[in-house]
Amino acid sequence: MQQEAYSIPWFIGVVLAFIPITLTWVELRREQHAQREQTQKEIMDTYDRMIEYRLHRPEVLGSARRWEHTCFDWIYDHGGPDGDA
């Protein structure tokens, strides 16, 4: 009889320990998901900016086939990716 009295609190302790562990795991998964969404949004925004830059500056595509290290100077001296000189 005495062993049964100890097994009930032990089981309750395991269950009560499982609850915060589960809640912590769920919260970590939500944070990871939010971080992935933010990263994906940043990638899409960067891609959109790159496409818009290429559309407004067709000479960049022409220089892409004959790319050299000096092309960096040419692009950055002409306003950069945002077009601000």
N, C-alpha and C positions, 0 to 999 in steps of 0.2 A: 504494500500500500504506500509506503513512504516513497518509493521510486516513482510512482505515478504522480504524486504531488509535485515532484521536481520536474517531471517531463512537461507538464502543462506550461509553467512559466518559461521554460526553455523554448518551447515552440512559439509562444507569444513573442519572445525576444527576437527570434529569427524573423518572424513576420513583420514586427515593428522595425527591424533593421532593413528589411527588404524595401519598405515603402520609400524612405528617403533616397536609397540607392537608385530605385526606379525613377523617382522624380528628377534626380540629378542627371541621370542618363537621358531622359526625355528633354530636359532643358539644354544639355550639350548638343543633342541632335538638332534642336531648333536653331541654336546659334550657328551650327555648321551650315544648315540650310540657308539661313539668312546671309551668311558670309558668301556662300556660293552664288546666291542671287545677286548680291552686290558686285561680286567679281564679274559675273556674266554681264551685268548692266554696264560696268566700266569698259569691258571688252567691246560690247556693242557700240557704246558711245565713241570709243576710239576708232573703231572701224568706220563708223559713219563720218567722223571728222576726216579720216584718211580718204574716203571716197569723195567727199565734197572737195577736199583739197585737190585731188586729181582731176575732178571735173572742171574746176576753175583754172587749173594750170596744166594744160595738155603737154607743155614742154617737159614736164617731169617724167611722163611716160616715155617720151622720146629719149631722154637721157638714161632711162633705166637699162636699156640694152647695152649701152656703152659706159656703164657705171665705173667711176674711179673715185679715189679718195677725195679729189678736189671737188667733186660734185656736192659733197657736204657743205663746203664753203659757199658754193653757188646758191644752194637752197637756203641756207641760213642767212646769207647776206640779202636775200630777196624777200625777207619778211617772215620766214619760218612757217610752220604748219598752220598757224592761225591767220596769217596774212598781215600781222602787225609788224611794221618795220621798226 
